[in-house]
Amino acid sequence: MTDKTSPADSLICAPITEARAADFLAALDEAQRIADAIELRLDYLNDEDRARVLAELPARLAGVTKPLIFTFRPREQGGRRDLSLADRQTFWRSLPQALISAMAYADFELDLVASLVASSPIPWKKVICSYHNFDETPANLAEIRDRIARTPAAVIKITTQATRITDCLRIFELLEGSPKPIIALAMGVPGLATRVLALSRGALLTFGALRRGAESASGQPTVAELRDRYHVKQLSRASEIFGVIGDSVGHSRSPLMHNAAFAALGRDAVYLPFEVKDVGEFVRDFVRPATRKIDWRLRGLSVTIPHKLAIMPQLDVIDPTAQRIGAVNTVVVEGNELRGYNTDVIGAMKPLDELIAVRDARVAVLGAGGAARAVCYGLSERSAQVTIYARDLVKAQRLADEFKAQAAQLEDFDSGAEVVINCTPLGMQGRSVEASAAKSEQLGGVKLVYDLVYNPIETVLLKEARAAGCQTLGGLAMLVAQAAEQFRLWTGEEAPTELMWQAVSPPGF
Ligand code: NAP
């Protein structure tokens, strides 16, 4: 074990990845303001710009109080320049003494370390020995770590590509048994947990980009995300872990809402996106207390597409509403038991109930997928008169039969309903943002139009509805309400919904 266990001395390190000398130096100033350590990626600069940066650096050092790591990486190991071993040796040997004195660390790749063992230009106590694998997280990681540990370098660094979430386990294992201070991270979206939890599990540092687009590796969050969203420096092994499992989860808004809520209530907890392909494997290795291969306090999960059905056979107890809907979107880990719930019904219905009484009302549900199912369940509990309109009449009829509703073709939709609820993705960013499930002329006489789509907030359907004089309700209300109910199930506390709302709303809403 390393002796570096206190979160207080753990670092968020910002790599400087600018390609022009002036930008590089400006980024250094910015990193000095917002990061705890700074990595100078000198391989991002061409010969001329690098010479300029190195010439100007000594004069700048007085203003740099954060530890500096110097890196000069060859392309085949993730760097930006074609560099022979001789080029790299020459670079390190020609570095002025003032810079060597000023640096906290120099990052030497494993092959460079081997070539300099007898005569390193940098004192070994300042050397990080690094290994990178951009294709996979190999099986023999512990062997690689031990090989690096036998070099004279002071710090071990291992960075691999996560191709699936289970790769995180092997990275966490490296942190456990390390004989020297270590940096161990998995790249890519499935590896995010290794970056967020690195400091709490004993890593020397974790990397955060200065801004989006300035990442030095795939899956690297920004400094602001690590510090302000995930609160990585406050986390410890005792912190509660929550997260969303899905494929993909990179754009999920749930981490914004739940992390803001945990912080507001002063709870020692973090909520992570987990990109999961195989639910059974994830539950066995990460979730179920009796079988999980990681020592952590995982307390609950949100479950999203495509795992809402696949999670069900993995659970010990399923709430009757979730059972009836046939989908679980929330897992609570209670002792040794995994319990499944569905908060989509309450999420969809609560904002609607606050605006209108749907009992006996004529309601048109557009779409016949998972969200429509939750809505139909909620409406049937309230004895609404429901017609389901879908482009596939067979699917509409199947859902209608289950909930004693009517079915019709989406193209035949016309007014006559008091409430219209869009449960199709029509109008969604990235898919069909210009589309609308209904036009204003189809909405005459409708009291309320509820669009479950929340991105964008102002959908074409909501504009059409206002043009027809209808009251409107957007999908953000459901997003927040279903998350608030998850929060309550996990913690037993009321969620700070106003704050969760702010966390997912663009400025001005
Ligand atoms: P889903 O299970 O895939 O169902 C989508 C439904 O929309 C299906 O009936 C589908 O018909 C239909 N559809 C898809 N593309 C269409 C098109 N171009 N024209 C007409 N109908 C189309 O998805 P879901 O989980 O129900 O989610 C539906 C939407 O609800 C999402 O896109 C999301 O925007 C929104 N949603 C919001 C929240 C929230 O918290 N606000 C929560 C869940 C969902 P086929 O079966 O024929 O493909």
Boltz pocket constraint, residues with backbone or C-beta under 6 A from the ligand:
constraints:
  - pocket:
      binder: B
      contacts: [[A, 347], [A, 366], [A, 367], [A, 368], [A, 369], [A, 370], [A, 371], [A, 372], [A, 390], [A, 391], [A, 392], [A, 395], [A, 410], [A, 422], [A, 423], [A, 424], [A, 425], [A, 426], [A, 428], [A, 451], [A, 452], [A, 453], [A, 454], [A, 475], [A, 476], [A, 477], [A, 478], [A, 479], [A, 480], [A, 482]]
      max_distance: 6.0
